[in-house]
Amino acid sequence: MKKESVLILGAGLMQSPAINAAKRNGFKTFVIDANPNAESVFLADEFRQIDLKDKERIFEFASELQKKENLKAVFTAGTDFSASVSYVCEKLGLCAHSYEAALNASIKPRMRACFERAGVPSPEYFSFSRESDLQDEQYCIENIQKAVEKLGFPCVVKPADNMGARGCRMIRSREEIVCAVENAVESSRTGTIILERYMEGPEYSIDAVVYNGTLTVTGFADRHIYYPPYFIETGHTMPTAAGEKEKAELIAAFAAGVKALGLTCGAAKADIKYTPDGPEIGEIAARLSGGYMSGWT
């Protein structure tokens, strides 16, 4: 019987715990990344240079592995390519969130719309895309300024499809709007951004596994975010300082968000705040978090 194998997306530092964990559990590790010099390439049993955005090429490689290498799973942590994982798994009949659910958890306007329909607490937002909204510069600026006025200062601008707070910043005055928006657009793969109301209150990171209708929380941490107008996480604290009542409310909001996105089989991760009005979700990803929380702590 050929040794079971796992395909891991990403060969950076943040994927090293996953690669090591797979090997400790007896799997042969196949690892892909666009960068052949990525930090954890040497940990893989076999490495293949493939861009994580190229879901068709990943599928072709995974199909080969399923036929020849007893492939049992496709996995990522600390990358923003959970949709690539789900696309491949759905086509190969492997366990994962559905591709549509993974897209819901990867594209912020879709995510916010899912939350809105299900009544899940999250901030008011406006979405703008390069294709439909940002062609006419004057029209664009006027509409973005109107959106900012409705949200009030401070508000937040984010790329719709990026991670790790890249291109994300607080807008505190009219003078900061243009520069902040331009940076967010440049940081988006599709040129799509969202503007959203800034949430006051302490922020938490929750990691979990969703399986057979059950959400199992595996990590709950206080996030330490500094250097405004940017959002730089300098660390986290576990166990959380949140009280039991607040913790239960935050987990309940997370569970509602997971259901709204359609996540059913795999990892889920929330960035969530406890505001003066209760829990509000910043985002939920269909993967484990990056940084040092889920991989190390």
URFENHU-V979186 format. One record per residue. N is the residue number from 1. SS is DSSP state (H for helix, E for strand, C for the rest). PHI is phi in whole degrees, 0 to 359 (NA if undefined). NEAR is the number of other C-alpha atoms within 12 Angstrom. Layout:
BEGIN
n: {N N}
ss: {SS SS}
phi: {PHI PHI}
near: {NEAR NEAR}
END
This chain:
BEGIN
n: {1 2 3 4 5 6 7 8 9 10 11 12 13 14 15 16 17 18 19 20 21 22 23 24 25 26 27 28 29 30 31 32 33 34 35 36 37 38 39 40 41 42 43 44 45 46 47 48 49 50 51 52 53 54 55 56 57 58 59 60 61 62 63 64 65 66 67 68 69 70 71 72 73 74 75 76 77 78 79 80 81 82 83 84 85 86 87 88 89 90 91 92 93 94 95 96 97 98 99 100 101 102 103 104 105 106 107 108 109 110 111 112 113 114 115 116 117 118 119 120 121 122 123 124 125 126 127 128 129 130 131 132 133 134 135 136 137 138 139 140 141 142 143 144 145 146 147 148 149 150 151 152 153 154 155 156 157 158 159 160 161 162 163 164 165 166 167 168 169 170 171 172 173 174 175 176 177 178 179 180 181 182 183 184 185 186 187 188 189 190 191 192 193 194 195 196 197 198 199 200 201 202 203 204 205 206 207 208 209 210 211 212 213 214 215 216 217 218 219 220 221 222 223 224 225 226 227 228 229 230 231 232 233 234 235 236 237 238 239 240 241 242 243 244 245 246 247 248 249 250 251 252 253 254 255 256 257 258 259 260 261 262 263 264 265 266 267 268 269 270 271 272 273 274 275 276 277 278 279 280 281 282 283 284 285 286 287 288 289 290 291 292 293 294 295 296 297}
ss: {C C C C E E E E E C C C H H H H H H H H H H H H C C C E E E E E E C C C C C C C H H H C C E E E E C C C C C H H H H H H H H H H H H H H C C E E E E E E E C C C C H H H H H H H H H H H C C C C C C H H H H H H C C C H H H H H H H H H H H C C C E C C E E E E E C C C C C C C H H H H H H H H H H H H H H H C C C E E E E E C C C C C C C C C E E E C C H H H H H H H H H H H H H C C C C C E E E E E E C C C C E E E E E E E E E E C C E E E E E E E E E E E E E C C C E C E E E E E E C C C C C C H H H H H H H H H H H H H H H H H H C C C C E E E E E E E E E E C C E E E E E E E E C C E C C C C C C C C C}
phi: {NA 291 303 291 231 226 258 247 272 108 235 276 303 289 264 299 298 293 297 295 295 299 293 298 271 90 271 280 256 253 234 236 193 289 259 291 254 301 299 254 305 293 283 289 293 217 243 228 280 218 292 292 282 274 295 291 291 298 300 300 294 297 298 299 294 295 282 250 235 54 294 248 200 236 211 215 216 72 236 257 240 296 293 296 301 294 301 293 296 299 285 259 74 264 293 181 298 296 299 297 295 295 295 303 270 249 250 300 298 296 300 297 295 298 297 299 297 267 72 276 293 204 289 301 212 225 244 225 235 299 291 254 242 252 289 271 301 294 298 298 300 300 288 293 297 297 296 297 299 292 283 86 264 280 229 231 245 220 296 285 215 223 224 67 65 293 77 260 202 276 251 252 202 299 294 268 297 299 299 295 293 300 294 294 298 296 272 262 295 252 69 245 229 233 254 216 297 287 264 278 123 293 249 230 240 238 253 205 241 252 200 51 79 242 259 249 284 249 200 220 229 278 267 251 249 223 67 297 276 268 238 254 276 264 168 209 236 230 287 293 273 295 289 298 296 297 298 296 293 295 294 296 294 301 299 295 293 301 295 298 280 86 284 230 207 149 281 214 219 244 256 215 244 255 272 303 261 108 296 220 270 284 196 233 251 267 196 286 288 274 67 258 289 286 280 244 299}
near: {7 15 18 24 33 39 48 51 51 47 42 31 26 31 40 33 30 38 41 29 21 29 25 13 15 17 28 30 42 44 46 46 34 22 20 21 18 24 19 30 31 23 30 35 24 26 29 30 23 28 23 33 25 22 27 21 23 38 32 19 32 40 27 19 30 28 16 16 24 24 31 31 34 48 47 44 41 37 35 37 40 47 41 42 50 41 34 41 35 26 24 26 22 28 27 38 41 30 32 27 36 39 32 34 45 38 37 41 33 30 40 35 27 31 34 22 17 20 19 32 34 38 34 28 34 33 36 35 31 25 14 16 23 24 14 15 16 13 15 24 24 18 22 38 27 17 28 36 23 18 26 24 26 25 38 42 46 45 39 42 40 32 33 27 32 26 34 36 39 35 36 25 20 23 14 23 32 25 21 34 41 29 26 38 34 24 26 30 22 21 29 34 42 43 44 38 30 31 31 22 23 29 37 42 46 47 38 33 31 29 20 14 15 19 29 25 27 25 32 34 34 31 32 24 25 17 12 17 24 25 26 21 25 17 21 28 23 22 20 22 18 26 13 13 14 26 30 19 24 38 38 26 34 44 37 30 43 45 32 29 40 32 44 32 33 40 39 47 44 44 40 41 38 33 23 12 16 27 36 40 46 44 47 49 49 49 45 39 40 37 29 26 32 34 25 22 19}
END
